[in-house]
Amino acid sequence: MRAFTRYKMAVSSTATDYEGPTKVEVQLNADLKMYQEQLDAISECILSSQDADVTDFIEVKNDLQQLISITKDRILELAKERLLQSIDTCDDKKKFEDLCIDKSAPLDQYGDLKGMRCQAPLKESWGTALYHNAMIHNRLEGGDGADFNVTVLFTNPCFNFMKVCPFFLEGRCKFTSENCRYSHGHVVSFSDLKPYYKPDYSNISVGTRCLVKQPDELWHEATVSFIEIDKVVVKFVTQKQDAEVPLADVLPLEENFNSSIFEDLEDDIDNEQSKDEEHEKVQDIEFNDIRQLEESTANRIGEWEKHTKGIGSKLMAKMGYVTGQGLGKSSDGRLEPVKIEILPPGKSLDACAAMRESKNRPSKSHIKKVTKSELEHSSSDTFDFLNRTISGRSKHAHVALDPMAKRDMKGDLNLQLFSVQEDLRNVDKKLLSLGQSLGRNQDKDSAIYSQIKQKVTSIQKQKEELRHIEKKILSKIEKNSNKKKLINF
């Protein structure tokens, strides 16, 4: 969570780099002007009033003076905070430049690099190296002097492979850095880093090229069309549409910025956007029941390939299958392979099905024995039963349950109760995890939200059924216990 907080602060640095008055400051200045006008009007009323009782006017005047004083203090506070943030940015830049000067400095000098803002190169298959604002996340071991590698997180990601995986920051991403669609940190050489680019908002004008933050947390290239006090109207290059955005969500580009990278990757953006929903769905799906996995470990998918070269498992892994999870794109399919049945040769499927049914059907002699015992039991006289019970004779032993059988029945009930309570605990864990997923997906109109909601409803029904079963088992146990007490009595 500490890394997540540090990254969020670095991402919001674009807003803090804006040195002009913020929206709150503009509003406070307008309020201050209004309060001052009201104070002047009240003062004139007091001077021109011929009534002896002007106590109410004096109270209003005092309140306005106090309000003006508080507003001025707040404006001064905000201006001071903005100035300190600007100084911190300059300190980061100076610190980075000082570190880059002495390449032969000992490694101890580079110890405190986490959270430092910089510019990192992005080199991909098309061969273009483009520098983006980033934050140093970690220093990798090895290297001498300034010749070592660091992992950086881009604070203004333009594509999904630059966007930091939120599950990685929280320490619970199920994918490796190679398999995850988002970034787990970009590895670059420390010597290739440049000082942090501080945006210059004073030179923004109509026609200025910039990056604009969108609701998908990606920064898209646009051109400024109109400028207001704290907002701008921009026209996106790829989408060809206008939008009004806060000035804090705008990053003016440097003059030497090469925008051809966006034109080369337009198709990649469309493909990635179509796959985003699927990836988020896979990330939010919870692990399968542990007991189910434990039961299937004896016969897991692909286990037979330990005797072969394992070509099938390798092909499945390339297609995205993760060992131990279910089949399917959502990893919610079967966990065990299809069971193999050896059928007798030369027999049709109907004959095999008939043989299977006859094997499971009870024998006729068993049915006859059960029927005969039931008839004998039903023909017993009620008075004979009472006489045997009162006299305490042992003739009723053939109809009473054996003590060992009673103990086994009680043990079965306890085992059933334990199993149901274990299922209830697992269901509660799933509900808690799905509740956290709902908290992360606040958009109630999205497909992911509706899917998670359906899962919650289904699991809640399952929980109610388990509660009902638990209640019945507890009732049986209590009934048996009361019966035992009556017999002993």
C-alpha positions, 0 to 999 in steps of 0.5 A: 500500500505504501508503493500505491500511495507513492505512485498516486502522489507522483501521478497527481504531480501534474496538478501540483506542477500547475503554478497558477491559482487553483480552482479553490483559490479562485473561488476563495478570492471571489468570495473574499471580494463579495464579503468585502463589498458586503462589509462596505455596505454595512459600514455605510448603513451604520454611518448613515443610520439615524436609529440609536439601536444599530447593534444588529448591524455591528454584529453583522459587521463583526461577523463579516470581518472575522469571515474575511480574516479566515478567508485570507488566511486560507488563501495564504495557506493554499498559496504557501502549499503550492509554493512548497510543492513547486520547491519540492519539484525543483529539489527533485530535479537538482538532486537527480542532476547531482546524482547524474554528475558523478558516475563513479560515486559509491552505491550508497549515494544512490540509496534513497531513490524510491519515489524520485521523479524523472524521465525514462526512455521507452524503447519498443519494437518499432525502434523509437526511444521516447522519454516520459515522466516517471517515478523510480519504484525500485533499484535493482541489485548489481552494477557499479557507480551509476551503471545499475538498473532501476524499475520505473512507473510511468506517471502519464501512461499513454498505452495499457502496457505503460499503465501500472497494474493496480493489483501489482501495487496492492501486491495481489496480481495473479500474473507475472510481469510477462503475462500481465497486460499492464506494467509491473515496472519498466526496467531501464538503466539509471544512466539513461534517465533524464531530469523530470519534465516540469510542464510549463503552463504559461506557454499554453495557447490555442494550437498547443500539443498536449497529453490529456488524461481520460477516464480510463487513466490513459493520457491521449494526444490532443490539441488545445482549441480554447482556454479558460481560467482553469479549464481548456477545450481540447481536440483529440488527435485519434478520436477527432472530438472535442472535450472540456477538461481541467487544466490539471489533467493537461500535460503540455508537450515539449517542442521536440516531442515526436507524435508519430508513435501515436499514429503507428500504434492506433491499431494497437490501442483499438485492440487493447481497448477491446481486451481490457474488459476481459482482463479486468474480469479475469483479475476480479475472479476469485480463486477456486475453493481450496478443498476442491483443489486439494481433492483434485491434486491426485489427478490434476490436469496435465499430471500424466505428462510427467511421463512424456515431453509435456507438449500439450501443457506447454501449448496450453501455457502459451495460450494463457492457461495457469497450472492449478486453475480451471479451464476457460478464459475466466479460469472457472472451468473444470479442474480435473481431466475427463475420467477414462472408462475402459469398456468391454470390446465388441459391446455397443454403448447401449449394452455398456449403459445397460451393464452399468445400470444392472451393476448399480441396481440392488439384487432381487434377493436383497429386496426380498429380505428387506420386504420380509423383515419389514413385514415381520417388524410391522406384524409385531404386537404393540402390547408385546412391545410394551411388555418387553420394554417394561420387563426390561428383557433383552428380546428387543435387541434385534430391533434396537440399534447396536451401540457402535451403530449409534456412535457411527450415526452420531459421528456422521452427523458431526462430520456433516455439521463440520463440512457444512460449517467449513462450506459456510466459512468459504462462502463468507470469504467469497462474499467478502472478496466479491464485496471488495470487487464491488467497491473497486467497480463503482460504475453500476452500469458496467458489465463487470459490476452486473456480473459480480452482483449476480455472483453475490446473489447466487452465493447468498442463496447458497449461503441460505441453503447451507444455513438451512442444512446446518439448522436441520443437522443441529436439530437432529443432534439435539434430538438424539441427545434428548432421546439419550437423556430420556433413555438413561432416565 
